[in-house]
């Protein structure tokens, strides 16, 4: 990212937008870094809020960051006191409070300190212990261990619990560590379909029911049309438990072809593989053994599963729905041999974005500036391909042949008026010439990149999530929006506003966060 930022700076970029999909160990970094540092991961390079999905505004985003950052640790311990994670959360908070030189009060303080401890951790020796420790090639060390890092390592060694290496893994455990574009429910459904095909083959031939990859794929395609999903699941099925069945993948010694076989849990598959064990979950490892493991635990339970708090849930969702960030470079006029102007087209019927930076020589006349502006606008925008510049605001008294140097200061913004602008054509929109309309109850009025569905009556697009359609579900062949339903059906007396309708009321609170007010607790 440092290289990319330097490239943009050297190319004199004016504005760069990014879509933040960065993850680490299944954690969305825009949420983790937002709570720990008050800005997304890209914020380290100066990127800030551009626009949010599902109608999230910059005020909502900043308010959501403020709510999560200000969660008090003592309050978190109290709210989790009746949950299964109460002991682990209390241990994590107490451990890192003892390690910190400063007082940790809020969740922001805790996560920031934990990530700092992780970044200062020392890498373990990578060579055999029998080698000469004085040799510089025997060890790969970043720095000398700090007293607090040593204390962390020493204080947590006795808490490590013994666990045997996994023989088989549950499929739910496998997909939890996979970075997939399909939701877990779709992956589990595909695995169940594959198990059904293998069971049918096994029952038909009274054996292990070995099937080649292509045979399994063809049988599963009768139920699932997404071949990419099937290939993705088949690649992960080896010594995996699905339901009460074990799926194995091995080469058939007779045909020398890779085959999938299925076995009941409890069947003696081989002399060495007759036991099922799972990978230790984060809750099975004592706090302090792995800093990132503790961060994942807090991320999963505090940020994603906070008990009985609608406010925290909405704030978390607001941050996750903010994926687009922007960085703007300040305008600089450092070229001594050129005059530089920001020329903005008027009227603003095409939006405030119709503005270009134009460079002309020091001896350029007003006519030269008109030609340069026309060339820049024609080459950049479809709607201004036929533009002819008529005048510049503030330069009405300057003749076309008069030199600009001394009359207009370089680096200023000049408002341009012209004719021949296609302000009503289909290509005036940034998204293209499609005449679609977005009106969603979350507040979205434009395509924000999220999954949408169009009403078959009014042809207005809305988010599937806002309409109650899960991302894993297919869009129904006939869809009628709530507005059209209300116009066709009588009003229901038992209507209650949805959570999405209440989100603005909860997040647009002007008073400081006060838990005594009952904000979702």
N, C-alpha and C positions, 0 to 999 in steps of 0.2 A: 504493500500500500504506500510505503514511503516513496518507492520508485514512481508509482503512478502519480502521486501528488507532485513530484518534481517535474514529471513530463508535462502535466497540465500547466504548471507555473511557467515553464520554459516556452510552452506554446502560447502563452498569454491567453489562456482560457478565461472566459468571462463568467461562466456558470456551468457547474457540473452536478448532475443529479445521479444518485445511486439508489438501488433497491437493496435493502439490508436483509439478507437471508442467512447471515453468518450464524453458525452453531458450533458448540463445543460440548461433547459428551451429552448430546440430546438437549442441551440448554440453548435457548434463543439468546444470543448475546445482546440484542437490543433491549431485552428485559433485564438481564443480569447486570449489564454495565449501566443501564438506565437507573437502577436502584443503587448500585454501588458508587457510581461517579456522577450521576445526575445528567448523563448524556449517553447516546448510543456508542457502540464500538467505533463507528466512523467519526464520532465527535472528537476523537484524538487528533484528527486532521482538519478540524474546523467545520465539519458538516453539521447542519442543523435541520430542524423540521422543514419539510417541503410540503407534503400533504399526506393526510391519513386516509385509510380505507374506512368504509362504513360511516362516513360523515364525521370522522374525528377531526377536530380543529386544533390549532396550535394552543389555544387556551386549555382545551380538554387534555391535551397531551402533557402540558406543563403541570396542570393540576394533578393528573394521575401520577406523575413522577414525584410530586411533592407529597402526596398521600402515602405512597409506599416507602419513600425515604424516611418519613417521619414516624413510622411504626416503632413504638417503644419496645425494647426487648423484654422488660418486665411485664408489659401488657401481653406480649406474645406468649410468654410462659404461662400466664394466667389463662389466656384463651385456649391454650392447648392442654390445660391441666386434666381435662376429662377425655382426652383422645389417646390412641395407642402410641402416638409419637411423643407424648409428654416427656418421658424419661430422656430420650435421645436429644430432644431440642434443649432441654434444661442442661444436659451435660455439655453440649456444643457451646452454648452461650457462656456457661461458667468457665470452660476450658480456655476459650479465647479471651475472655475478660481477664483471666489470671495472667495470660501471656502478654497482654497489651500494656504498654507504658502509659497510655492515655485511657480515660474512662470511655467505655463503649456504652452508649445510651440507646441509639436507634439502630434499626436494621441497616441503614446506610453506613453507619460506623462499623458494624460487624462485618458486612460483606467486603467493604473496602480494606479492612485490616486482614481478612482471610485471604483475599487475592494478593495483597502485599506479601504476606507470609509465604504464599505459594511461589511467587516470583523470586523470592530470596532463597528458596530451598536449594540445597546442594545436590548435584547429581552423584549417584553412587559410582564406585569404581567399576570400570568396564572390563578390566583384565583380571586374570587369575590372581588369587591372593599370594600364590607362591612366587610371583615375580618380584623383582626388586622394587620396593615402594619408593625408593629415592629417584627412580627413573621417571622422567616427565611423561613418557609414553605409556606408563602403566596405569595412569589414572586420568580421568577426564573431569576436572573440577572447574566450576565456574568461579568460585571465590571461597575464601575461608569461612567455615561455618560460624554464624553469629551465635552469641550466647542464647538468644531466644529460640533460634532454630534447633540448637542442640537440646534445649529444654523441652521443646515440642517433641523431638524424636525420642528422648529418654522417658518422658512422662507417659508416652502412649504405647511403648513396646509391650508392657505386660497385658494390655487390653486386647491384643490381637487374638482372635478366636481361631482354633484349628478347624480347617475344612479340607476334606479330601478333594483331589482334582476331579472335575466333572467327567463322568462317562457319557451321559446323555444330557441333552439340554431340552427344556420345555420350549415349545415354539413361541410361546408368549415372551419368554426370556430372550430368545434370539431376536425377535422383531423389535424389542424394546431398545436394543443397541444398534439397530439398523437405521440409516438415514434414508427413508423411503418417501417417495412422493404419493404413495397410497396410504390411506389411514389403516391403523391396525385391524379394524374390523374387516376390511376388504382382504387383507393378507390372511387373516384367520379363515375367512370363508373360502378362499382359494385353496388353502391347505386342507380344509375339510373335504372339498371336492376331490382333491388328489387322493386323500385317504379312501374315499368312497370308491374311486376307480380301482385302487390297488386291492381293496377288500373284495370287490366283485371278481377281479381276476383270480384272487387266491381261492375263493369259494368255488369258482368254476372249474379250476384244475386241481383242487385238493392239495395244494402245496403252498409254497411261500408266495406265489403269485408275482414272480419277478417280471417287471415290465421295463422296456427301454424308455429312454427319455422321450423319444418321439411318440411312442405308444401312450405314455402317460399324458403327454401334451394333447394328443388327438382326442383322448377320452375326456379330458377336462374341458376342452373347447366346446363340447356339447352343452355345457352349462355356463361357461365364461368366455366371452368373445375377446377379451383383452389379452392378447398373446404376450404383450410386454409384462403384464402382471404375472402370468403363469411362468414365464422364464425367470422372473425375479424370485418367485417362491421356490421353484424347483432348484435353483442354484443354492438355496440355503437349507434344503432338506437333506441332511446327512446326520445320522445318529440323533434325530430329533423326535421328541415325544409330542404327538398331537392327540389330545383326548386321552384315550387309554391304549393308543397304538404307537409303536416305535417304527419310524421310517429310516431305513438304511440304504446306502448307496455303495455298490461294490461291483467289481468286474466279474462277470460270469465266467468261470474257468473253462466251460465247454465252448461257449461262443466268443469269448474274449470281448464282450460288449458290456458297457456300463449299464447296470440295471438297478431299479428301485425295488425294494422288498418291504413288506410290512409284517410286524410281529406284535402279538399281544404283550402288554406290560406284564412282566412276571415270567414270560417264556424265556428259556435259557438260550439266548442267541449264540453265545460262544462261551468258552470256559473263562475268558477274561472279561466279558461284558455281560454280566448278569445282575447289575445293580444300576439304579437311576439316582443321580445326584444332580443338584442344581448349582449354578453359579451363585456364590454368596451375594445377597442383595445388599444395598447400602445399609439397611438396618441391622445386618448381621455383623458388620464391621464396627468396632468401637470408635467413638469420636476421637479425632486427633491422629489416627493412623495415616490417613490420606486427606490432605486439606481439601482437594477437589471433591473427594467423596462427601465431605461435610457440606461443601457448597451445593452439591447436587441435592443433598437431603433437604437443605433449607429451600432451595429453588422449587423442588417438587411439592413440599408440604406447606411451606409458609406462603410462597408466592402463588402457587397453582391450586392449592387445596386448603386455603385458610378457612377455618370452621365458622359458619354462621356469620359471614360478613359479606353482604352484598356490595358494599363500598369497595373493599379490597378486590373482590372478584371483577368488578367493573373497571377499576383502575388498571388491573393487570391486563384485561382484555383490550383496553384502550391503547396501551403501550404495544401489545402484540399486533394490533391493527395498524400501527404506524410503521411502515416499511420504507417510505421514500424520504430521502434526506438530500439536502442541497448545500453546495458551497459556492459562494460568490467571491471572486477576486476583485479587490478594489481597482478602480480605474486609475491608470497611470499614464502620464504624458511625459515620457522621458526622451523621445526622439527630437533632437534639436533641429533637424533639417525638415521636419514635417509639421503641418498643422493637423491636429486631431480634434474631431467633433463627434458628439453623440447626437445623431439625427433621429428624432422621434416623429413618426407620421401622425398627422391629424386629419380628420377627426379620429377618435379612438374606437370606431365601430368594429374594428378588427381586434380589439383588445389592447392592453397596455404593453404587450410584448413586441409590437412593431417598432423596433428601434435598432439602429445599426451604428457601429463605430466606423467613421470614414476618415481616411488619411488623404491629405492633399499637400502638394509642395508649398514652400513658404511664399512663392510668388504667385500662387493660384488666385484666380479671379472668382467672382460670384458665379459666373457661368460654369467654370471648372467644378465648383462645388456641386452645382445642380447635376452635372453629368455624373459625378462620382456617386451622389446619392441615388440617382436613378439606376445606375449600374448595380449598386449594392442591393437595392430593394428588388429589382427584377430577377437577380440571380438567386435570391434567398427565398422569396415567398411566391406561391402560385397566384395569390390574389392580387399581387402588384406587378405582374408581368407586363402590363401595358401602362404603367404609371408615367406621368409627365409632371415634374415638379413645377409648380406655379410660383411659389414664394416661400420665404422663410420669415417666421415671426420675429420682429425686431430688426429686420434687415430690409424693410420696404424702401428705404431711401438710398440703398446702395445700388449702383448701376451694375449691369451684368459684366461689364468689362473692368470694373474697379477691383483692385487688389485687396484681398481680405486682411493681410497682415497689417496690424495696427488698428483695424476696425473691430475685429472680433478676437477675443482671447482664446487661445488654444486650450482645449480640454472642457469647454462649456457645452451645454446641451442646447441644441437648436431644434425648434419645432418646425416641421415641414408640412406644407399644404400642397396637394397635387390633385390631378384628375386622372381618370382611367383606372381607378381602383375597383376591383370586383368585390364589393362588400356583401353581395347577396348570393354569390355563386356557391356551389357545393364544396369547393376546395378551400373555403375560408377557414374551415375547422382544422385544428391541429391533428385530430385523430383521423382525418380522411373525409371522404365525400359521403359516408353513410349518414342517412337522415334518421338516426335513432334518438330516442329520448329516454333519459334516466330520471325517474322520480321514485326514490325509495324512502321508506319511513324512518330510516336511520339518518336521513338528511343528505345523502349523496345525490348529486345532480349531474354527475359525469362518470364516465367509465374509470374506475379506480384500480382495475386489474383483477378484481375479485370475481368469483363465479356469479353469473346473473341468469335470469330467466325473463322472458317477455310474455306479457299477458296476451292471450289470443283474442281478446276483445279490443282493448285500447292500445295494444302494442307498445306499452310502456315497460321499460326494463327495470327490474328490481333484483336485489341480492337474494340468492336462494337461501342463505342463512337467515336473513330477515323474514323470509316467507315460511320458515319452519322446515325447510328441506335440508337434510343433513348432507354434508359434502360427500359422504360415501353412497348416498342414494342417487339414483338416476332421476332426471327431470321428468315429470309426468308428461305424456303425449298431449294432454290438454290442460292448460293452466289458466286460471282466471284469478286476477288479483283481488285483494280485499275490497278495494274501492268499487270495482265492478260488481262484486258480490253484494255489497251493501246497496247498490242501486237496483239490483234485481230481487233481493230478498228483504223482508221486513227487518227492522233493527232488533237486535237481541238485547233484552233487558239486563242480562247477567254479564255484559261485556266488562272486562277489566283491562286496563292498560298493561302492555307487555313490559318486560325488563328493559328492552331497547328504548321504549318511550320514556322510561324513568331515568335513563342514564344521564341525560343532560341535567336534570334536576339534582341528581346526586353529586355530579362532578362540578357543576357551576356554582358551588358554594363560595361566597365571598369571605366568610369568616375563616380563621385559622382552624386547622384540624383539632377537634376537641372530642375525645372519646366519650365524654360524659353526655354529649348530645345524642348519643345513640345512632351515630352514622353507620348503620349497617351492623352494629355489634349487638 
